[in-house]
Amino acid sequence: MRSAQVTIKDIAERLRISPSTVSRALKDHPDISKATKKAVKELAEELNYEPNAIALSLLSSRSNNIGLIIPEIVHYFFSQVISGIEDVANDAGYHVIICQSNESFSREVKNVQALLSSRIEGLLLSISKETRDLGHIRNLQKKNIPIVFFDRVPIDFEADQVVIDDYNAAYQAVKHLIDIGCRQIAYLGTTQNISIGRDRFNGYVQALKDHELPVKEKLIIECDTYKAARLIIRKLIFESHPVDGIFAVNDRTAIGALQTARECGKKIPEELAIVGFSNGIYSNMTDPTLTTVEQFGYKMGQSAARMLLDRLFSRENYPPVKEVIKSELVIRGSTIAQHVV
């Protein structure tokens, strides 16, 4: 069992002096004798005394804690975001308390409550797919706790945010499929209550319209996990009109589609071209390698952290800020050899 943390009171009892004397001795107060300071500091070192960070933060009204809630820590993109956030926050003297929602609204709410108990000064948040009610976020705003959304941003909510150019990224991905000859392009997407779902879908639709291709409802499928893609692609290949292109909302879904299509006898990319989204570590390990959109997660994390720190340090109450990071289409083997009409 872990022993209790040593307190100022413990030191005072051992030395038979008052706790206030111990506290002042540790702070080198001029009213305390050199002998007492020496005795207090030596005993504090012997007992491995450490100041109580929570108590100190209550006295200073600052905790130097920033909260971070992400859908999944294991996701490569979010791990890059975390790295960017921590590098900026730590340089500024802030600690980052990381929570994951696991795509659960109820867990996201509990995360917010836990972070409030940790006296966070600000919150960085990428919302879960289940999140519809934003009462827990509005509660933070009422407490004057600044919030910066990144990647997963709720629609029509006034707050600072950092996103990539999701609409243009999706448009360019679908345009690439069209340019290499695809005409029956399926969209494997996510819920549209968050900005990435809406914007990537709209980019897909507009690319088809601009190239005079029909938007077919049967080719628009809510599917944003590896497991779901494994099930849906078999049905899409054998029961629907043959598809020759797939644009997936993330790499894991694209990889599920790629692997399943190959198992079903489809030649990639000769018969079916596939584009993913995020440029994770596995996108360059598939056979063939996966064409995908680079999201620049580390840069997004840095930008989100700087935006939050700007809020914390500013004495002015300025309107919400939105930063859009430009994406990049990374062309690899899942599209590069496709036929051209």
Contacts in CASP RR format, 6 or more apart in sequence:
PFRMAT RR
TARGET T0000
AUTHOR 0000-0000-0000
METHOD contacts of the structure
MODEL  1
MRSAQVTIKDIAERLRISPSTVSRALKDHPDISKATKKAVKELAEELNYE
PNAIALSLLSSRSNNIGLIIPEIVHYFFSQVISGIEDVANDAGYHVIICQ
SNESFSREVKNVQALLSSRIEGLLLSISKETRDLGHIRNLQKKNIPIVFF
DRVPIDFEADQVVIDDYNAAYQAVKHLIDIGCRQIAYLGTTQNISIGRDR
FNGYVQALKDHELPVKEKLIIECDTYKAARLIIRKLIFESHPVDGIFAVN
DRTAIGALQTARECGKKIPEELAIVGFSNGIYSNMTDPTLTTVEQFGYKM
GQSAARMLLDRLFSRENYPPVKEVIKSELVIRGSTIAQHVV
5 50 0 8 1.000
5 52 0 8 1.000
6 44 0 8 1.000
6 47 0 8 1.000
6 48 0 8 1.000
6 49 0 8 1.000
6 50 0 8 1.000
7 49 0 8 1.000
7 52 0 8 1.000
8 19 0 8 1.000
8 22 0 8 1.000
8 23 0 8 1.000
8 26 0 8 1.000
8 49 0 8 1.000
9 19 0 8 1.000
10 47 0 8 1.000
10 49 0 8 1.000
11 22 0 8 1.000
11 40 0 8 1.000
11 43 0 8 1.000
11 44 0 8 1.000
11 47 0 8 1.000
11 49 0 8 1.000
12 18 0 8 1.000
12 19 0 8 1.000
12 21 0 8 1.000
12 22 0 8 1.000
14 43 0 8 1.000
14 47 0 8 1.000
15 22 0 8 1.000
15 39 0 8 1.000
15 40 0 8 1.000
15 43 0 8 1.000
17 36 0 8 1.000
17 40 0 8 1.000
21 32 0 8 1.000
21 36 0 8 1.000
21 40 0 8 1.000
22 40 0 8 1.000
24 31 0 8 1.000
24 32 0 8 1.000
25 32 0 8 1.000
25 36 0 8 1.000
25 37 0 8 1.000
25 40 0 8 1.000
25 41 0 8 1.000
26 40 0 8 1.000
26 41 0 8 1.000
26 44 0 8 1.000
26 51 0 8 1.000
28 37 0 8 1.000
43 49 0 8 1.000
54 63 0 8 1.000
54 119 0 8 1.000
57 63 0 8 1.000
57 64 0 8 1.000
57 65 0 8 1.000
57 119 0 8 1.000
62 121 0 8 1.000
63 118 0 8 1.000
63 119 0 8 1.000
63 120 0 8 1.000
63 121 0 8 1.000
64 93 0 8 1.000
64 94 0 8 1.000
64 95 0 8 1.000
64 121 0 8 1.000
65 94 0 8 1.000
65 95 0 8 1.000
65 96 0 8 1.000
65 97 0 8 1.000
65 118 0 8 1.000
65 119 0 8 1.000
65 120 0 8 1.000
65 121 0 8 1.000
66 85 0 8 1.000
66 89 0 8 1.000
66 94 0 8 1.000
66 95 0 8 1.000
66 96 0 8 1.000
66 97 0 8 1.000
66 120 0 8 1.000
66 121 0 8 1.000
66 122 0 8 1.000
66 123 0 8 1.000
66 124 0 8 1.000
66 305 0 8 1.000
66 308 0 8 1.000
67 96 0 8 1.000
67 97 0 8 1.000
67 98 0 8 1.000
67 99 0 8 1.000
67 115 0 8 1.000
67 118 0 8 1.000
67 120 0 8 1.000
67 122 0 8 1.000
67 123 0 8 1.000
67 124 0 8 1.000
68 82 0 8 1.000
68 85 0 8 1.000
68 96 0 8 1.000
68 97 0 8 1.000
68 98 0 8 1.000
68 99 0 8 1.000
68 123 0 8 1.000
68 124 0 8 1.000
68 125 0 8 1.000
69 99 0 8 1.000
69 100 0 8 1.000
69 101 0 8 1.000
69 108 0 8 1.000
69 111 0 8 1.000
69 112 0 8 1.000
69 115 0 8 1.000
69 123 0 8 1.000
69 124 0 8 1.000
69 125 0 8 1.000
69 126 0 8 1.000
70 78 0 8 1.000
70 81 0 8 1.000
70 82 0 8 1.000
70 98 0 8 1.000
70 99 0 8 1.000
70 100 0 8 1.000
70 101 0 8 1.000
70 126 0 8 1.000
71 78 0 8 1.000
71 100 0 8 1.000
71 101 0 8 1.000
71 102 0 8 1.000
71 103 0 8 1.000
71 126 0 8 1.000
71 127 0 8 1.000
71 128 0 8 1.000
71 129 0 8 1.000
71 152 0 8 1.000
72 78 0 8 1.000
72 100 0 8 1.000
72 102 0 8 1.000
72 103 0 8 1.000
73 79 0 8 1.000
73 82 0 8 1.000
73 98 0 8 1.000
73 100 0 8 1.000
76 251 0 8 1.000
76 278 0 8 1.000
76 280 0 8 1.000
76 281 0 8 1.000
76 282 0 8 1.000
77 151 0 8 1.000
77 278 0 8 1.000
77 280 0 8 1.000
77 295 0 8 1.000
77 297 0 8 1.000
78 126 0 8 1.000
80 297 0 8 1.000
80 298 0 8 1.000
80 300 0 8 1.000
80 301 0 8 1.000
81 126 0 8 1.000
81 150 0 8 1.000
81 151 0 8 1.000
81 297 0 8 1.000
81 298 0 8 1.000
81 300 0 8 1.000
81 301 0 8 1.000
81 304 0 8 1.000
82 96 0 8 1.000
82 98 0 8 1.000
82 301 0 8 1.000
83 298 0 8 1.000
83 301 0 8 1.000
84 297 0 8 1.000
84 298 0 8 1.000
84 299 0 8 1.000
84 300 0 8 1.000
84 301 0 8 1.000
84 302 0 8 1.000
84 305 0 8 1.000
85 96 0 8 1.000
85 124 0 8 1.000
85 301 0 8 1.000
85 302 0 8 1.000
85 304 0 8 1.000
85 305 0 8 1.000
86 96 0 8 1.000
86 305 0 8 1.000
87 302 0 8 1.000
87 305 0 8 1.000
88 301 0 8 1.000
88 302 0 8 1.000
88 305 0 8 1.000
88 306 0 8 1.000
88 309 0 8 1.000
89 95 0 8 1.000
89 96 0 8 1.000
89 305 0 8 1.000
89 309 0 8 1.000
90 96 0 8 1.000
92 309 0 8 1.000
94 121 0 8 1.000
94 309 0 8 1.000
97 115 0 8 1.000
97 118 0 8 1.000
97 120 0 8 1.000
99 111 0 8 1.000
99 114 0 8 1.000
99 115 0 8 1.000
100 107 0 8 1.000
100 111 0 8 1.000
101 107 0 8 1.000
101 108 0 8 1.000
101 111 0 8 1.000
101 127 0 8 1.000
101 128 0 8 1.000
102 128 0 8 1.000
103 128 0 8 1.000
103 129 0 8 1.000
103 130 0 8 1.000
104 128 0 8 1.000
104 130 0 8 1.000
105 128 0 8 1.000
105 130 0 8 1.000
105 131 0 8 1.000
105 132 0 8 1.000
105 133 0 8 1.000
107 128 0 8 1.000
108 127 0 8 1.000
108 128 0 8 1.000
108 130 0 8 1.000
108 131 0 8 1.000
108 136 0 8 1.000
109 136 0 8 1.000
112 123 0 8 1.000
112 136 0 8 1.000
112 137 0 8 1.000
112 139 0 8 1.000
112 140 0 8 1.000
113 136 0 8 1.000
115 123 0 8 1.000
116 140 0 8 1.000
116 143 0 8 1.000
116 145 0 8 1.000
120 145 0 8 1.000
121 145 0 8 1.000
121 146 0 8 1.000
121 312 0 8 1.000
122 140 0 8 1.000
122 145 0 8 1.000
122 146 0 8 1.000
122 147 0 8 1.000
122 308 0 8 1.000
122 311 0 8 1.000
122 312 0 8 1.000
123 140 0 8 1.000
123 145 0 8 1.000
123 146 0 8 1.000
123 147 0 8 1.000
123 148 0 8 1.000
123 308 0 8 1.000
124 147 0 8 1.000
124 148 0 8 1.000
124 150 0 8 1.000
124 301 0 8 1.000
124 304 0 8 1.000
124 305 0 8 1.000
124 308 0 8 1.000
125 137 0 8 1.000
125 147 0 8 1.000
125 148 0 8 1.000
125 149 0 8 1.000
125 150 0 8 1.000
126 149 0 8 1.000
126 150 0 8 1.000
126 151 0 8 1.000
126 152 0 8 1.000
127 149 0 8 1.000
127 152 0 8 1.000
127 153 0 8 1.000
127 154 0 8 1.000
127 194 0 8 1.000
128 152 0 8 1.000
129 190 0 8 1.000
129 191 0 8 1.000
129 194 0 8 1.000
129 224 0 8 1.000
131 154 0 8 1.000
131 193 0 8 1.000
131 194 0 8 1.000
132 193 0 8 1.000
134 154 0 8 1.000
134 157 0 8 1.000
137 147 0 8 1.000
137 154 0 8 1.000
137 157 0 8 1.000
137 159 0 8 1.000
140 147 0 8 1.000
141 147 0 8 1.000
141 159 0 8 1.000
146 160 0 8 1.000
146 308 0 8 1.000
146 311 0 8 1.000
146 312 0 8 1.000
147 159 0 8 1.000
147 160 0 8 1.000
148 159 0 8 1.000
148 160 0 8 1.000
148 161 0 8 1.000
148 162 0 8 1.000
148 304 0 8 1.000
148 307 0 8 1.000
148 308 0 8 1.000
148 311 0 8 1.000
149 157 0 8 1.000
149 159 0 8 1.000
149 160 0 8 1.000
149 161 0 8 1.000
149 162 0 8 1.000
150 161 0 8 1.000
150 162 0 8 1.000
150 163 0 8 1.000
150 300 0 8 1.000
150 301 0 8 1.000
150 303 0 8 1.000
150 304 0 8 1.000
151 162 0 8 1.000
151 163 0 8 1.000
151 164 0 8 1.000
151 196 0 8 1.000
151 295 0 8 1.000
151 300 0 8 1.000
152 194 0 8 1.000
152 195 0 8 1.000
152 196 0 8 1.000
153 161 0 8 1.000
153 163 0 8 1.000
153 194 0 8 1.000
153 195 0 8 1.000
153 196 0 8 1.000
154 193 0 8 1.000
154 194 0 8 1.000
154 195 0 8 1.000
155 193 0 8 1.000
155 194 0 8 1.000
155 195 0 8 1.000
155 198 0 8 1.000
158 320 0 8 1.000
159 320 0 8 1.000
160 307 0 8 1.000
160 308 0 8 1.000
160 311 0 8 1.000
160 320 0 8 1.000
160 321 0 8 1.000
160 322 0 8 1.000
161 320 0 8 1.000
161 321 0 8 1.000
161 322 0 8 1.000
161 323 0 8 1.000
162 300 0 8 1.000
162 301 0 8 1.000
162 303 0 8 1.000
162 304 0 8 1.000
162 307 0 8 1.000
162 322 0 8 1.000
162 323 0 8 1.000
162 325 0 8 1.000
163 195 0 8 1.000
163 196 0 8 1.000
163 300 0 8 1.000
163 322 0 8 1.000
163 323 0 8 1.000
163 324 0 8 1.000
163 325 0 8 1.000
164 295 0 8 1.000
164 296 0 8 1.000
164 300 0 8 1.000
164 324 0 8 1.000
164 325 0 8 1.000
164 326 0 8 1.000
164 327 0 8 1.000
165 324 0 8 1.000
165 325 0 8 1.000
165 326 0 8 1.000
165 327 0 8 1.000
166 195 0 8 1.000
166 196 0 8 1.000
166 197 0 8 1.000
166 199 0 8 1.000
166 200 0 8 1.000
166 327 0 8 1.000
167 199 0 8 1.000
167 200 0 8 1.000
167 202 0 8 1.000
167 203 0 8 1.000
167 206 0 8 1.000
168 203 0 8 1.000
168 327 0 8 1.000
169 200 0 8 1.000
169 277 0 8 1.000
169 293 0 8 1.000
169 327 0 8 1.000
169 329 0 8 1.000
170 199 0 8 1.000
170 200 0 8 1.000
170 201 0 8 1.000
170 202 0 8 1.000
170 203 0 8 1.000
170 204 0 8 1.000
170 207 0 8 1.000
170 247 0 8 1.000
170 277 0 8 1.000
170 293 0 8 1.000
171 203 0 8 1.000
171 204 0 8 1.000
171 206 0 8 1.000
171 207 0 8 1.000
172 207 0 8 1.000
172 293 0 8 1.000
172 327 0 8 1.000
172 329 0 8 1.000
173 247 0 8 1.000
173 275 0 8 1.000
173 276 0 8 1.000
173 277 0 8 1.000
173 291 0 8 1.000
173 293 0 8 1.000
173 329 0 8 1.000
174 185 0 8 1.000
174 203 0 8 1.000
174 204 0 8 1.000
174 207 0 8 1.000
174 208 0 8 1.000
174 247 0 8 1.000
174 275 0 8 1.000
175 207 0 8 1.000
175 210 0 8 1.000
175 211 0 8 1.000
176 275 0 8 1.000
176 291 0 8 1.000
176 329 0 8 1.000
176 331 0 8 1.000
176 335 0 8 1.000
177 185 0 8 1.000
177 245 0 8 1.000
177 247 0 8 1.000
177 273 0 8 1.000
177 275 0 8 1.000
177 335 0 8 1.000
177 338 0 8 1.000
178 185 0 8 1.000
178 207 0 8 1.000
178 208 0 8 1.000
178 211 0 8 1.000
178 213 0 8 1.000
179 340 0 8 1.000
180 269 0 8 1.000
180 273 0 8 1.000
180 335 0 8 1.000
180 338 0 8 1.000
180 339 0 8 1.000
180 340 0 8 1.000
181 244 0 8 1.000
181 338 0 8 1.000
181 339 0 8 1.000
181 340 0 8 1.000
181 341 0 8 1.000
182 244 0 8 1.000
182 245 0 8 1.000
182 273 0 8 1.000
182 338 0 8 1.000
183 213 0 8 1.000
183 244 0 8 1.000
184 216 0 8 1.000
184 219 0 8 1.000
184 241 0 8 1.000
184 242 0 8 1.000
184 243 0 8 1.000
184 244 0 8 1.000
184 245 0 8 1.000
185 204 0 8 1.000
185 208 0 8 1.000
185 213 0 8 1.000
185 219 0 8 1.000
185 243 0 8 1.000
185 244 0 8 1.000
185 245 0 8 1.000
185 246 0 8 1.000
185 247 0 8 1.000
186 219 0 8 1.000
186 220 0 8 1.000
186 221 0 8 1.000
186 236 0 8 1.000
186 243 0 8 1.000
186 245 0 8 1.000
186 246 0 8 1.000
186 247 0 8 1.000
187 201 0 8 1.000
187 204 0 8 1.000
187 219 0 8 1.000
187 220 0 8 1.000
187 221 0 8 1.000
187 247 0 8 1.000
187 249 0 8 1.000
188 221 0 8 1.000
188 223 0 8 1.000
188 224 0 8 1.000
188 229 0 8 1.000
188 232 0 8 1.000
188 246 0 8 1.000
188 247 0 8 1.000
188 248 0 8 1.000
188 249 0 8 1.000
188 253 0 8 1.000
188 254 0 8 1.000
188 257 0 8 1.000
189 197 0 8 1.000
189 200 0 8 1.000
189 201 0 8 1.000
189 220 0 8 1.000
189 221 0 8 1.000
189 222 0 8 1.000
189 223 0 8 1.000
189 224 0 8 1.000
189 248 0 8 1.000
189 249 0 8 1.000
189 253 0 8 1.000
190 196 0 8 1.000
190 197 0 8 1.000
190 200 0 8 1.000
190 222 0 8 1.000
190 224 0 8 1.000
190 249 0 8 1.000
190 250 0 8 1.000
191 197 0 8 1.000
191 222 0 8 1.000
192 198 0 8 1.000
192 201 0 8 1.000
196 249 0 8 1.000
197 249 0 8 1.000
200 249 0 8 1.000
200 277 0 8 1.000
201 220 0 8 1.000
204 247 0 8 1.000
205 215 0 8 1.000
208 214 0 8 1.000
208 215 0 8 1.000
209 215 0 8 1.000
216 241 0 8 1.000
218 240 0 8 1.000
218 241 0 8 1.000
219 240 0 8 1.000
219 243 0 8 1.000
221 232 0 8 1.000
221 236 0 8 1.000
223 229 0 8 1.000
223 232 0 8 1.000
223 248 0 8 1.000
223 253 0 8 1.000
224 248 0 8 1.000
224 249 0 8 1.000
224 250 0 8 1.000
224 253 0 8 1.000
225 252 0 8 1.000
225 253 0 8 1.000
226 252 0 8 1.000
226 253 0 8 1.000
226 255 0 8 1.000
226 256 0 8 1.000
228 253 0 8 1.000
229 248 0 8 1.000
229 252 0 8 1.000
229 253 0 8 1.000
229 254 0 8 1.000
229 255 0 8 1.000
229 256 0 8 1.000
229 257 0 8 1.000
229 260 0 8 1.000
230 256 0 8 1.000
230 259 0 8 1.000
230 260 0 8 1.000
232 257 0 8 1.000
233 256 0 8 1.000
233 257 0 8 1.000
233 260 0 8 1.000
233 261 0 8 1.000
233 264 0 8 1.000
234 260 0 8 1.000
234 264 0 8 1.000
236 243 0 8 1.000
237 243 0 8 1.000
237 261 0 8 1.000
237 264 0 8 1.000
237 266 0 8 1.000
238 264 0 8 1.000
243 272 0 8 1.000
244 271 0 8 1.000
244 272 0 8 1.000
244 273 0 8 1.000
245 272 0 8 1.000
245 273 0 8 1.000
245 274 0 8 1.000
246 254 0 8 1.000
246 257 0 8 1.000
246 272 0 8 1.000
246 273 0 8 1.000
246 274 0 8 1.000
246 275 0 8 1.000
247 275 0 8 1.000
247 276 0 8 1.000
248 254 0 8 1.000
248 257 0 8 1.000
248 274 0 8 1.000
248 275 0 8 1.000
248 276 0 8 1.000
248 277 0 8 1.000
249 276 0 8 1.000
249 277 0 8 1.000
250 276 0 8 1.000
250 277 0 8 1.000
250 278 0 8 1.000
251 276 0 8 1.000
251 277 0 8 1.000
251 278 0 8 1.000
251 279 0 8 1.000
251 280 0 8 1.000
251 282 0 8 1.000
251 283 0 8 1.000
251 290 0 8 1.000
251 292 0 8 1.000
252 282 0 8 1.000
253 276 0 8 1.000
254 274 0 8 1.000
254 275 0 8 1.000
254 276 0 8 1.000
254 277 0 8 1.000
254 283 0 8 1.000
254 290 0 8 1.000
254 292 0 8 1.000
254 334 0 8 1.000
255 282 0 8 1.000
255 283 0 8 1.000
255 286 0 8 1.000
255 290 0 8 1.000
257 274 0 8 1.000
258 268 0 8 1.000
258 274 0 8 1.000
258 286 0 8 1.000
258 288 0 8 1.000
258 290 0 8 1.000
258 334 0 8 1.000
259 286 0 8 1.000
261 268 0 8 1.000
261 272 0 8 1.000
261 274 0 8 1.000
262 268 0 8 1.000
262 287 0 8 1.000
266 272 0 8 1.000
268 274 0 8 1.000
268 288 0 8 1.000
268 333 0 8 1.000
268 334 0 8 1.000
269 288 0 8 1.000
269 333 0 8 1.000
269 334 0 8 1.000
269 335 0 8 1.000
269 336 0 8 1.000
269 337 0 8 1.000
269 338 0 8 1.000
270 337 0 8 1.000
270 338 0 8 1.000
270 339 0 8 1.000
273 291 0 8 1.000
273 334 0 8 1.000
273 335 0 8 1.000
273 338 0 8 1.000
274 290 0 8 1.000
274 291 0 8 1.000
274 334 0 8 1.000
274 335 0 8 1.000
275 290 0 8 1.000
275 291 0 8 1.000
275 292 0 8 1.000
275 293 0 8 1.000
275 329 0 8 1.000
275 334 0 8 1.000
275 335 0 8 1.000
276 283 0 8 1.000
276 290 0 8 1.000
276 291 0 8 1.000
276 292 0 8 1.000
276 293 0 8 1.000
277 292 0 8 1.000
277 293 0 8 1.000
277 295 0 8 1.000
278 292 0 8 1.000
278 293 0 8 1.000
278 294 0 8 1.000
278 295 0 8 1.000
279 292 0 8 1.000
279 293 0 8 1.000
279 294 0 8 1.000
279 295 0 8 1.000
279 330 0 8 1.000
280 292 0 8 1.000
282 290 0 8 1.000
283 289 0 8 1.000
283 290 0 8 1.000
283 292 0 8 1.000
283 330 0 8 1.000
283 332 0 8 1.000
284 290 0 8 1.000
284 332 0 8 1.000
286 334 0 8 1.000
288 332 0 8 1.000
288 333 0 8 1.000
288 334 0 8 1.000
288 336 0 8 1.000
288 337 0 8 1.000
289 332 0 8 1.000
289 333 0 8 1.000
289 334 0 8 1.000
290 332 0 8 1.000
290 333 0 8 1.000
290 334 0 8 1.000
291 329 0 8 1.000
291 330 0 8 1.000
291 331 0 8 1.000
291 332 0 8 1.000
291 333 0 8 1.000
291 334 0 8 1.000
291 335 0 8 1.000
291 336 0 8 1.000
292 329 0 8 1.000
292 330 0 8 1.000
292 332 0 8 1.000
293 327 0 8 1.000
293 328 0 8 1.000
293 329 0 8 1.000
293 330 0 8 1.000
294 327 0 8 1.000
294 328 0 8 1.000
294 329 0 8 1.000
294 330 0 8 1.000
295 325 0 8 1.000
295 327 0 8 1.000
296 325 0 8 1.000
296 327 0 8 1.000
296 328 0 8 1.000
299 325 0 8 1.000
300 325 0 8 1.000
303 323 0 8 1.000
303 325 0 8 1.000
307 321 0 8 1.000
307 323 0 8 1.000
END
